[in-house]
């Protein structure tokens, strides 16, 4: 169940980001405020939720074994920001995969901009922090309107670095560590000289359970790994009323944080149903059906205390390509002329994520990095096939003296 529950936590957060005045300190206010979206903004959110689900399903296909924990929100924030630098079919594909094909860049950008102050007030007992930054090779010319869009809509800091300096990766990594409360200390270990720009998004969440688990009830037990031998873990236990729904193939429970603005939703497949089957059958419509069907039920909960760390490595570009975003990764076709007149393409998309769940609550963080590099690919080569009679010359370069000549009619 570790696979699906990690995803659903991030789906609950999907579409939300905020900057708090004090990054990690909670406000003592107990007020919870609802976020009111316009009809157009709600449509943007719904479309982006489809991306979140489809992206996770594709990641599940890409990695068939082991745990998977990602932040669709962090990825969509980073990709949306970089979409401002795309043009033509490159921009159209990126918007389509993200679910924004029917919306203008202004509406897409404004959607994220709207939620920043709103989420800061959603639940003062929960910390939710998002930060954005663009890192530019110090000699590389970047168009001002692109940077202005990143600063205006995404509050991104603009940083110029000497990418040849061995200290440059450490500067980016320190930013990651500082903006995830130390949970993600590193996202990149070296910089290829052909990279000209990086975009990073950091997302940090920390919330205490509304109904905490008493440590004195925690005890060791067996977790049935799939597949493989069971492992010994610490289970937290409590009996309490939670929102719950059950159907033939899955049982769903919701565990709120703080003042219930945020929650973890756990989907537990029925016996004989795998997490993979449950995940691949998930749609936005089914998700909405689960949420609408939840009702208060007294549950005896046994939840494992766990911590996961996940590095997407080289999986995201193949996944996003399958989803329809392939032009942006093709050096011969990508068009990022709104960033620079120098030909560019995306050569790196990576996300590191981490989650800790214990008796008190949940702490989770993710950093997404997008690397944009210069393409040296020029026009398609002219075919020159020496597959028929030919003439050859051997000459000295400086004077042009012909040393040998030949006429080859047959071989």
C-alpha positions in Angstrom: 0.0 0.0 0.0 3.0 2.2 0.2 2.9 2.9 -3.5 -0.6 4.2 -3.8 -0.9 6.1 -0.5 2.2 8.2 -1.3 0.6 9.3 -4.6 -2.8 10.2 -3.1 -1.2 12.4 -0.5 0.3 14.5 -3.2 -2.9 14.5 -5.2 -4.7 16.0 -2.2 -2.0 18.7 -2.3 -2.0 19.0 -6.1 -2.6 22.4 -7.5 -1.5 24.0 -4.2 1.7 26.0 -3.3 2.4 28.7 -0.8 5.1 30.9 0.7 4.9 31.4 4.4 6.4 34.4 6.1 8.3 32.1 8.4 9.1 29.0 6.5 8.9 26.3 9.1 7.1 27.9 12.1 3.4 27.3 12.5 0.9 30.1 13.1 -1.1 29.7 16.3 -4.3 30.6 14.6 -6.8 27.8 14.5 -8.9 29.2 11.6 -9.3 27.2 8.4 -10.2 29.1 5.3 -11.6 27.7 2.1 -10.1 28.6 -1.3 -12.7 30.0 -3.7 -11.8 29.5 -7.4 -13.4 31.1 -10.4 -15.1 28.7 -12.9 -12.1 29.0 -15.3 -9.6 28.4 -12.5 -11.6 25.3 -11.4 -11.3 24.0 -14.9 -7.6 24.5 -14.9 -7.3 22.6 -11.6 -9.5 19.7 -12.9 -7.4 19.4 -16.0 -4.2 19.5 -14.0 -5.5 16.8 -11.7 -5.9 14.6 -14.8 -2.2 15.2 -15.5 -1.3 14.3 -11.9 -3.1 11.0 -12.1 -2.0 10.1 -15.7 1.6 11.0 -14.8 1.7 8.8 -11.8 0.1 5.9 -13.7 2.9 6.2 -16.3 5.5 6.4 -13.6 4.1 3.2 -12.2 4.5 1.5 -15.6 8.0 2.8 -15.9 9.1 1.5 -12.5 7.6 -2.0 -12.1 9.3 -2.8 -8.8 10.1 -1.0 -5.5 8.5 2.1 -4.0 7.5 5.2 -6.0 6.9 8.6 -4.4 6.6 11.7 -6.5 5.0 15.2 -6.4 2.8 15.9 -9.5 2.5 19.4 -8.2 6.2 20.2 -8.1 6.6 18.8 -11.6 3.6 20.7 -13.0 4.8 23.9 -11.4 8.3 23.6 -12.9 7.0 22.5 -16.3 4.4 25.3 -16.4 7.1 27.9 -15.6 9.4 26.6 -18.4 6.4 26.5 -20.8 6.6 30.3 -20.8 9.9 30.0 -22.7 8.5 27.7 -25.4 7.0 28.7 -28.7 5.0 27.0 -31.5 4.4 23.2 -31.4 6.8 22.9 -28.4 4.5 25.1 -26.3 1.4 23.5 -27.6 2.6 20.0 -26.6 3.7 21.1 -23.1 0.4 22.8 -22.4 -1.5 19.8 -23.8 0.2 17.3 -21.6 -0.2 19.5 -18.5 -3.9 19.8 -19.4 -3.8 23.5 -20.3 -4.3 23.3 -24.1 -7.5 25.3 -23.9 -6.1 28.0 -21.7 -3.9 31.0 -22.3 -0.4 31.3 -20.7 -1.8 34.1 -18.6 -4.6 32.0 -17.2 -2.3 29.1 -16.6 0.2 31.3 -14.8 -2.5 33.3 -13.0 -3.9 30.0 -11.6 -0.7 29.3 -9.7 -0.3 32.9 -8.7 -3.9 33.0 -7.2 -3.2 30.0 -4.9 0.0 31.3 -3.3 -1.7 33.8 -0.8 -4.8 31.6 -0.6 -3.0 28.5 0.6 -1.0 30.5 3.1 -4.3 30.9 4.9 -5.8 27.5 4.3 -4.7 25.9 7.5 -2.4 27.7 9.9 -1.6 24.5 11.7 0.0 23.1 8.6 3.2 24.3 6.9 3.2 24.3 3.1 6.1 26.0 1.4 7.0 26.3 -2.3 10.0 28.0 -3.8 11.1 28.6 -7.4 14.4 29.6 -8.9 16.0 29.9 -12.3 19.8 29.4 -12.6 21.4 30.9 -15.7 25.0 30.4 -17.0 26.5 33.8 -16.4 27.4 34.5 -20.1 24.1 33.2 -21.6 21.6 35.8 -22.9 18.1 35.2 -21.7 15.1 37.3 -22.9 13.7 39.7 -20.3 10.0 38.8 -20.8 10.6 35.2 -19.9 12.4 36.2 -16.7 9.7 38.7 -15.9 7.0 36.0 -16.2 8.9 33.7 -13.8 9.3 36.5 -11.3 5.8 37.8 -11.5 3.8 34.6 -11.5 6.1 32.1 -9.8 8.0 34.4 -7.5 11.2 32.8 -8.9 14.6 34.1 -7.9 16.9 34.8 -10.8 20.5 33.6 -10.3 23.5 33.8 -12.6 26.3 31.2 -12.0 29.5 30.1 -13.6 28.5 26.6 -14.6 32.2 25.7 -15.1 32.9 26.4 -11.4 33.0 23.2 -9.4 31.1 25.0 -6.6 28.0 25.7 -8.8 26.2 22.4 -8.1 26.7 23.0 -4.4 25.0 26.4 -4.6 21.9 24.9 -6.2 21.9 22.0 -3.7 22.1 24.4 -0.8 19.0 26.1 -2.2 17.2 22.8 -2.3 18.2 21.9 1.3 17.2 25.4 2.6 13.8 25.2 0.9 12.9 21.7 2.0 13.9 22.0 5.7 16.9 19.8 5.0 14.8 16.9 3.6 16.3 17.2 0.1 20.0 18.0 0.4 21.0 17.3 -3.2 19.4 17.3 -6.6 22.5 17.6 -8.9 26.1 16.5 -8.6 27.7 18.0 -11.7 26.9 20.4 -14.5 27.6 19.5 -18.1 29.1 22.5 -19.9 26.4 22.4 -22.6 23.7 23.3 -20.0 22.7 27.0 -20.1 19.8 27.2 -17.7 18.2 25.2 -14.8 14.7 25.7 -13.3 14.0 24.4 -9.8 10.9 24.0 -7.8 10.9 23.0 -4.1 7.8 21.8 -2.3 7.7 21.2 1.5 4.8 20.0 3.6 4.5 19.4 7.3 1.3 18.6 9.2 0.4 17.0 12.5 -2.5 14.5 12.5 -5.8 16.0 13.7 -6.0 12.7 15.7 -2.5 11.7 16.6 -1.3 8.2 17.4 -0.3 7.4 20.9 3.2 5.9 20.9 2.4 3.6 23.7 0.1 1.7 21.4 2.7 1.3 18.6 4.1 -2.2 18.2 6.1 -4.3 15.8 4.3 -6.5 13.2 4.7 -8.0 9.8 4.1 -6.0 6.6 3.2 -8.2 3.6 5.6 -7.0 0.9 4.5 -7.5 -2.6 6.2 -9.5 -3.9 8.6 -11.0 -1.4 9.1 -12.0 2.2 7.2 -10.0 4.9 9.2 -7.5 6.8 9.1 -6.4 10.5 7.9 -2.8 10.9 6.4 -0.6 13.6 2.6 -0.2 13.3 0.9 2.8 14.9 -2.6 2.1 16.2 -5.7 4.1 17.2 -9.5 3.7 17.2 -11.2 6.9 16.0 -13.9 8.2 13.6 -12.5 8.9 10.1 -14.1 9.4 6.7 -14.3 6.0 5.0 -15.6 4.3 1.8 -15.5 0.7 0.7 -16.3 -0.9 -2.6 -15.6 -4.4 -4.0 -12.0 -3.7 -5.1 -10.8 -1.0 -2.6 -11.3 0.5 0.8 -10.5 4.2 1.2 -9.9 6.2 4.4 -9.0 9.8 4.9 -6.7 11.0 7.7 -6.8 14.8 8.2 -4.1 17.1 9.4 -4.4 20.2 11.5 -7.8 21.9 10.9 -8.6 19.4 8.1 -7.6 21.6 5.1 -5.2 18.9 4.2 -5.3 15.2 4.6 -3.7 11.9 3.6 -6.0 9.5 1.7 -5.1 5.9 1.7 -6.6 3.4 -0.8 -6.2 -0.2 0.3 -6.8 -2.7 -2.4 -9.0 -5.7 -1.5 -7.5 -9.2 -1.2 -6.6 -10.5 -4.6 -6.3 -7.0 -6.1 -2.8 -5.5 -6.6 -1.8 -1.9 -6.1 -0.8 -1.8 -9.7 -4.3 -2.9 -10.8 -5.8 -0.3 -8.5 -3.6 2.5 -9.7 -4.0 1.7 -13.4 -7.8 1.8 -13.1 -7.8 5.2 -11.3 -9.3 8.1 -13.1 -10.3 11.6 -12.1 -13.9 10.5 -12.2 -13.2 7.6 -9.9 -11.2 9.8 -7.6 -14.1 12.2 -7.3 -16.5 9.3 -6.7 -14.3 8.1 -3.8 -14.2 11.6 -2.2 -17.9 12.1 -2.6 -18.7 8.7 -1.1 -16.7 9.1 2.1 -18.7 9.1 5.3 -17.8 9.0 9.0 -17.1 5.5 10.3 -15.3 4.4 13.5 -12.1 2.7 12.4 -9.5 0.7 14.2 -6.4 1.9 12.3 -3.1 0.2 12.0 -0.7 2.3 10.0 3.0 1.6 9.5 5.5 4.2 10.6 7.7 4.7 7.5 10.1 6.9 5.7 10.6 6.8 1.9 13.2 8.5 -0.3 12.8 8.5 -4.1 15.0 9.6 -7.0 13.3 9.6 -10.4 16.8 9.4 -12.1 16.2 9.2 -15.9 12.6 8.1 -15.9 10.7 11.4 -16.3 11.6 12.3 -19.8 10.6 8.9 -21.2 7.3 9.1 -19.3 6.5 12.6 -20.4 7.5 11.7 -24.0 4.9 8.8 -23.9 2.4 11.2 -22.6 2.9 13.4 -25.7 5.6 15.9 -24.7 8.4 14.8 -27.0 9.3 17.9 -29.0 10.7 19.7 -26.0 13.3 17.0 -25.6 14.4 16.8 -29.3 17.4 19.0 -30.1 16.4 19.2 -33.7 12.8 20.3 -33.2 12.5 22.0 -29.8 11.6 25.7 -29.9 12.5 27.7 -26.8 12.9 31.0 -28.6 11.0 32.8 -25.9 14.0 32.1 -23.6 16.8 32.9 -26.1 17.5 33.1 -29.8 20.2 30.4 -29.3 18.7 26.9 -30.0 17.8 25.1 -26.8 16.1 21.9 -25.6 15.2 20.2 -22.3 17.7 17.5 -21.6 17.1 16.9 -17.9 13.9 16.5 -15.8 14.6 15.0 -12.4 12.7 14.9 -9.1 13.9 13.8 -5.6 11.2 13.3 -3.0 11.0 12.2 0.5 8.2 11.4 3.1 8.3 10.6 6.8 5.2 9.3 8.6 5.0 8.8 12.3 2.7 9.0 15.3 2.7 12.8 15.2 2.1 13.5 11.6 3.7 13.7 8.1 6.6 15.6 6.7 7.2 15.5 2.9 9.3 17.3 0.4 10.2 17.3 -3.3 12.5 19.1 -5.6 12.1 19.2 -9.3 14.9 20.3 -11.6 14.6 21.0 -15.3 17.9 21.4 -17.3 17.9 23.3 -20.6 20.9 22.9 -22.8 22.3 24.3 -26.0 21.8 22.2 -29.1 24.7 21.8 -31.5 22.5 20.0 -34.0 22.3 21.9 -37.3 20.4 21.2 -40.6 19.9 17.6 -41.6 23.1 16.2 -43.2 23.2 16.1 -47.0 23.4 12.4 -48.2 26.7 11.5 -49.9 26.8 7.8 -50.7 29.9 6.6 -52.6 28.1 3.7 -54.1 29.0 4.2 -57.8 32.1 5.2 -59.9 33.9 8.2 -58.5 37.0 10.4 -58.9 39.5 11.0 -56.1 42.3 13.5 -55.6 45.1 13.5 -53.0 46.6 17.0 -52.5 48.8 19.1 -50.3 46.7 21.5 -48.3 48.8 24.8 -48.3 49.7 24.9 -52.0 46.9 22.8 -53.5 49.4 20.6 -55.2 47.8 17.4 -56.5 49.8 14.4 -55.4 47.5 11.7 -56.7 44.3 11.6 -58.8 42.1 8.6 -59.5 39.0 7.5 -61.4 37.3 4.5 -59.8 34.9 2.8 -62.1 34.6 -0.6 -60.4 35.7 -2.1 -57.1 
